[in-house]
Amino acid sequence: MSTGVIFFILISIVGFIVLKNILKSKKRKSSPRRLHNAPAVPALAEPGSVSYELAAKLEDSIPADWAYALKQRVLSEHSGISEREYDWRWLELKRFFMMCAVLKQVPMFSRTVDEVWHEMLMYTQEYQRFSTKFLGQMLHHAPSGEPSKPQPDERAWFDLVYVEMFGWNPYSEAIWGVFFRNPLPREELNLYRNDNLMLHTQNRFNSRTYEHLPEARKLIDSIRSSLNYRTNLSVQQFSNNKTKMNYNNTELLLASAVFFSIHNPTGFAEQMTPADSRNRKDGASNCTAASSCNSGSDDCNKSSCSAGSCSGSSCNSSCGSGCGGGD
């Protein structure tokens, strides 16, 4: 073999190794800074909470050996994250799936959570079995190629329902982005002032799971009952003066979100900012990471949805290359 051929082979090998390392490095996404010192993940839902039964159903739908294989795959493919950081991403993805059983449209507001979802989809048979066992049909991942686009209304509902189901903590916020920067649409909140517990056709809740999944129905009824209580409570004359917002008081937090959405939407973000907000990173937290869930609500069956209407492309108008929460 000539010297020139050997030299060409060596150059090709070196070039391949360099290219492989470049491509691998692009996969590495640094996790939100606050997760580097995050504690062990909490329970998916607290025992006795309104979300606990749905959480138990979801956990029962994910075999332990598949969860382990997925973790090893993510840690191998995305070597920039630690096991603790992965555990937080995995927790938030499971919470996202639970929200898909409650809401008929849930945009993905975190790149890092979406990365885990993408790796989960690589196990096609296991993912299909999980979807069927948890929801009774496929939980679709709906990508979109549209340019980055804010979705303040969707983000407002995401924040309210998330905190209603799981409460608030700074480590979840580091993943999803700052909560309660956008007011809930006033006209939608008004639907719940005289709620007779019949699902409104224009509401945000998943009508299919409401009919076919008892755990989801119980949770949806609880959230809507709380909305009914808080929207009626907001009629009372509370002061709009700035008070110290306590994010550890879930009931105060949710009542305030409803109240200021109705009475002071233009000043909502300021009113909802906690007194000590030095560590809160305010980003484009009302944008999606180019994907969303479609859990097959009766409104759209297996097609995908955008603002309540159906199309064949994606479940919502997402943020293209992404401007996800706290990533």
Phi, psi and omega per residue, in radians:
M1 nan 2.281 -3.079
S2 -1.222 2.767 3.125
T3 -1.075 -0.654 3.137
G4 -1.102 -0.701 3.124
V5 -1.163 -0.749 3.125
I6 -1.085 -0.748 3.128
F7 -1.082 -0.724 3.136
F8 -1.105 -0.718 3.138
I9 -1.113 -0.776 -3.138
L10 -1.092 -0.768 3.117
I11 -1.073 -0.708 3.138
S12 -1.109 -0.745 3.134
I13 -1.111 -0.804 3.125
V14 -1.073 -0.755 3.122
G15 -1.081 -0.692 3.120
F16 -1.118 -0.755 -3.137
I17 -1.112 -0.753 3.133
V18 -1.097 -0.791 3.142
L19 -1.096 -0.720 3.127
K20 -1.074 -0.741 3.137
N21 -1.170 -0.632 3.104
I22 -1.129 -0.797 -3.136
L23 -1.131 -0.673 3.140
K24 -1.169 -0.665 -3.128
S25 -1.159 -0.498 3.124
K26 -1.215 -0.394 3.116
K27 -1.330 -0.383 -3.049
R28 -1.345 2.046 3.109
K29 -1.964 2.155 3.125
S30 -1.199 2.417 -3.131
S31 -1.389 2.765 3.077
P32 -0.880 2.396 -3.009
R33 -0.941 -0.691 -3.068
R34 -1.182 -0.284 3.141
L35 -1.369 -0.296 -3.123
H36 -1.100 -0.508 3.116
N37 -2.012 0.438 -3.091
A38 -1.224 2.584 3.066
P39 -1.309 3.108 3.046
A40 -1.036 2.588 -3.084
V41 -1.148 2.549 3.056
P42 -1.330 3.140 3.061
A43 -1.124 2.651 3.078
L44 -0.971 -0.741 3.018
A45 -2.639 2.502 -3.088
E46 -1.225 2.387 3.065
P47 -0.959 2.336 -3.125
G48 1.546 -0.187 3.115
S49 -1.356 2.898 -3.104
V50 -1.156 -0.362 -3.111
S51 -1.624 -0.095 -2.945
Y52 -1.117 -0.730 -3.092
E53 -1.140 -0.712 3.100
L54 -1.182 -0.654 3.097
A55 -1.092 -0.731 3.124
A56 -1.103 -0.673 3.111
K57 -1.138 -0.721 3.128
L58 -1.131 -0.809 -3.141
E59 -1.044 -0.670 3.135
D60 -1.204 -0.308 -3.098
S61 -1.562 -0.098 -3.090
I62 -2.029 1.833 3.124
P63 -1.042 2.487 -3.085
A64 -1.092 -0.649 -3.117
D65 -1.193 -0.588 3.074
W66 -1.225 -0.741 3.113
A67 -1.048 -0.686 3.120
Y68 -1.170 -0.797 3.136
A69 -1.069 -0.703 3.114
L70 -1.102 -0.768 3.139
K71 -1.054 -0.782 -3.137
Q72 -1.128 -0.643 3.124
R73 -1.139 -0.805 -3.114
V74 -1.122 -0.773 -3.132
L75 -1.125 -0.539 3.118
S76 -1.327 -0.759 -3.079
E77 -1.392 -0.444 -3.111
H78 -2.189 1.314 -2.977
S79 -1.280 -0.024 3.120
G80 -1.413 -0.051 -3.095
I81 -1.991 2.659 3.103
S82 -1.602 2.982 3.097
E83 -1.087 -0.702 3.134
R84 -1.093 -0.735 3.114
E85 -1.131 -0.697 3.072
Y86 -1.055 -0.768 -3.117
D87 -1.012 -0.653 3.104
W88 -1.227 -0.708 3.084
R89 -1.075 -0.753 -3.117
W90 -1.127 -0.731 3.071
L91 -1.008 -0.827 -3.071
E92 -1.232 -0.530 3.061
L93 -1.163 -0.735 3.111
K94 -1.122 -0.660 3.069
R95 -1.144 -0.657 3.069
F96 -1.052 -0.776 3.111
F97 -1.054 -0.698 3.093
M98 -1.093 -0.688 3.111
M99 -1.147 -0.531 3.075
C100 -1.151 -0.425 3.078
A101 -1.411 -0.265 -3.099
V102 -1.767 -0.785 -3.118
L103 -1.813 2.578 -3.120
K104 -1.415 -0.241 3.077
Q105 -2.503 2.120 3.129
V106 -2.284 1.735 3.058
P107 -1.106 2.668 3.074
M108 -1.591 1.982 -3.054
F109 -1.767 0.269 -3.140
S110 -2.458 2.184 3.068
R111 -1.124 -0.736 -3.039
T112 -1.179 -0.634 3.062
V113 -1.214 -0.690 3.136
D114 -1.099 -0.576 3.091
E115 -1.048 -0.759 3.131
V116 -1.158 -0.698 3.120
W117 -1.056 -0.745 3.124
H118 -1.049 -0.748 3.131
E119 -1.176 -0.605 3.107
M120 -1.093 -0.639 -3.112
L121 -1.202 -0.288 3.114
M122 -1.163 -0.424 3.082
Y123 -1.599 1.346 -2.932
T124 -1.064 -0.794 -3.106
Q125 -1.206 -0.768 3.135
E126 -1.102 -0.697 -3.133
Y127 -1.148 -0.694 3.128
Q128 -1.143 -0.736 3.107
R129 -1.108 -0.704 3.090
F130 -1.057 -0.860 -3.120
S131 -1.023 -0.790 -3.108
T132 -1.132 -0.735 -3.115
K133 -1.220 -0.638 -3.094
F134 -1.413 -0.845 -3.019
L135 -1.949 -0.218 -3.103
G136 1.575 -0.084 3.072
Q137 -2.894 3.104 -2.992
M138 -1.158 2.329 3.005
L139 -1.664 1.792 -2.987
H140 -1.443 2.492 2.961
H141 -1.685 2.057 -3.005
A142 -1.961 1.701 3.112
P143 -1.327 2.864 3.081
S144 -2.524 2.474 3.121
G145 -1.738 0.216 -3.104
E146 -1.247 2.726 3.103
P147 -1.086 2.841 3.115
S148 -0.984 2.318 -3.039
K149 -2.600 2.120 3.126
P150 -1.111 2.615 3.074
Q151 -2.341 1.257 -3.040
P152 -1.076 -0.677 -3.135
D153 -1.149 -0.780 3.131
E154 -1.111 -0.681 3.135
R155 -1.178 -0.658 3.113
A156 -1.071 -0.761 3.112
W157 -1.203 -0.658 3.079
F158 -0.995 -0.852 -3.103
D159 -1.060 -0.826 -3.089
L160 -1.101 -0.851 -3.080
V161 -1.218 -0.669 3.105
Y162 -1.030 -0.874 -3.101
V163 -1.176 -0.617 3.063
E164 -1.053 -0.688 -3.066
M165 -1.460 -0.638 -2.959
F166 -2.220 -0.149 -3.011
G167 1.370 -3.112 -3.104
W168 -2.034 2.474 2.910
N169 -2.600 2.709 -3.018
P170 -1.164 -0.413 -3.098
Y171 -1.361 -0.644 3.009
S172 -1.139 -0.691 3.119
E173 -1.134 -0.571 3.091
A174 -1.090 -0.509 3.139
I175 -1.475 -0.771 -3.028
W176 -1.579 -0.270 -3.021
G177 1.683 2.929 -3.045
V178 -1.066 2.289 3.123
F179 -1.474 2.723 2.994
F180 1.009 0.904 2.995
R181 -1.793 -0.197 -3.070
N182 -2.214 2.317 3.115
P183 -1.261 2.603 3.020
L184 -1.233 2.532 3.122
P185 -1.051 2.168 -3.072
R186 -1.045 -0.703 -3.099
E187 -1.152 -0.526 3.089
E188 -1.285 -0.719 3.121
L189 -1.068 -0.629 -3.124
N190 -1.086 -0.378 3.099
L191 -1.091 -0.443 -3.010
Y192 -1.670 0.022 3.137
R193 -1.204 -0.582 3.102
N194 -2.166 0.847 -3.054
D195 -1.238 2.143 3.094
N196 -1.717 0.310 3.138
L197 1.140 0.263 2.937
M198 -1.624 2.395 -3.117
L199 -1.198 2.175 3.050
H200 -1.272 2.468 -3.114
T201 -1.120 -0.468 -3.091
Q202 -1.689 0.154 -3.064
N203 -1.473 3.124 -2.986
R204 -1.649 -0.077 -2.988
F205 -1.539 2.706 -3.046
N206 -1.408 1.853 -3.064
S207 -1.236 -0.523 -3.117
R208 -1.210 -0.864 3.131
T209 -1.169 -0.509 3.091
Y210 -1.063 -0.629 -3.122
E211 -1.459 -0.562 -2.945
H212 -1.999 -0.161 -3.078
L213 -2.195 1.780 -3.062
P214 -0.985 -0.668 -3.125
E215 -1.131 -0.672 3.105
A216 -1.245 -0.692 3.141
R217 -1.050 -0.763 3.139
K218 -1.089 -0.729 -3.131
L219 -1.218 -0.754 3.116
I220 -1.067 -0.780 3.117
D221 -1.057 -0.692 3.137
S222 -1.135 -0.769 -3.138
I223 -1.135 -0.736 -3.116
R224 -1.224 -0.601 3.063
S225 -1.133 -0.708 3.086
S226 -1.120 -0.679 3.090
L227 -1.107 -0.712 3.093
N228 -1.040 -0.786 -3.140
Y229 -1.131 -0.796 -3.041
R230 -1.296 -0.612 3.107
T231 -1.188 -0.652 3.069
N232 -1.233 -0.618 3.085
L233 -1.109 -0.569 -3.081
S234 -1.192 -0.284 3.114
V235 -1.164 -0.491 3.136
Q236 -1.129 2.708 -3.034
Q237 -1.510 1.481 3.030
F238 -1.585 2.778 -3.136
S239 -1.340 2.484 3.050
N240 -1.568 0.024 -3.118
N241 -1.127 2.576 -3.111
K242 -1.131 2.183 3.044
T243 -2.125 2.922 3.134
K244 -1.266 2.007 3.139
M245 -1.426 2.185 -3.122
N246 -1.864 1.879 -3.094
Y247 -1.334 -0.138 3.076
N248 -1.546 -0.116 3.082
N249 -1.800 1.639 -3.005
T250 -1.059 -0.765 -3.097
E251 -1.122 -0.773 3.089
L252 -1.080 -0.716 -3.127
L253 -1.074 -0.844 -3.104
L254 -1.220 -0.717 3.110
A255 -1.097 -0.687 3.125
S256 -1.160 -0.689 3.135
A257 -1.062 -0.741 3.120
V258 -1.206 -0.797 -3.085
F259 -1.051 -0.871 -3.086
F260 -1.286 -0.455 3.038
S261 -1.104 -0.620 -3.111
I262 -1.463 -0.765 -2.964
H263 -1.749 -0.386 -3.113
N264 -2.598 1.053 -3.087
P265 -1.099 -0.571 -3.121
T266 -1.215 -0.500 3.120
G267 -1.807 0.295 -3.029
F268 -1.003 -0.895 -3.060
A269 -1.057 -0.715 3.133
E270 -1.153 -0.762 -3.125
Q271 -1.125 -0.579 -3.057
M272 -1.571 0.002 3.123
T273 -1.355 2.229 3.135
P274 -1.182 2.766 -3.097
A275 -1.040 -0.745 3.109
D276 -1.809 1.628 -3.071
S277 -2.014 0.379 -3.060
R278 -1.122 -0.556 -3.059
N279 -1.666 0.101 -3.129
R280 -1.577 2.200 3.134
K281 -1.680 1.946 -3.126
D282 -1.582 1.988 -3.131
G283 -2.219 -2.814 3.132
A284 -1.412 1.150 -2.969
S285 -1.461 0.060 3.041
N286 -1.877 0.351 3.060
C287 -1.921 2.707 3.141
T288 -1.711 2.906 3.118
A289 -1.704 0.703 3.020
A290 1.219 0.456 3.070
S291 -2.775 2.937 3.098
S292 -2.834 2.998 3.111
C293 -1.750 2.587 2.968
N294 -2.285 1.775 -3.077
S295 -1.593 0.279 2.994
G296 1.303 0.789 3.097
S297 -1.137 2.764 -3.089
D298 -1.089 -0.353 -3.101
D299 -1.166 -0.506 -3.044
C300 -2.327 -0.037 -3.119
N301 0.882 -2.151 -3.085
K302 -1.706 -0.007 3.000
S303 -1.406 3.132 -3.064
S304 -1.953 2.882 -2.924
C305 -2.146 2.579 3.029
S306 -2.486 1.982 3.115
A307 0.901 0.700 3.037
G308 1.564 -0.106 3.091
S309 -1.945 2.930 -3.041
C310 -1.914 2.545 3.016
S311 -2.588 3.013 -3.096
G312 -1.716 0.200 -3.000
S313 -1.918 -1.024 -3.061
S314 -2.552 2.850 -3.049
C315 -1.423 -0.187 3.092
N316 -2.921 2.994 3.019
S317 -1.466 1.916 -3.005
S318 -1.811 -2.989 -2.978
C319 -1.789 0.598 3.023
G320 0.919 -2.022 -3.122
S321 -1.318 -0.058 2.922
G322 1.779 2.453 2.908
C323 -2.480 0.857 -3.002
G324 -1.200 2.464 3.099
G325 -0.037 -1.943 -2.994
G326 -1.725 0.329 -3.037
D327 -1.439 nan nan
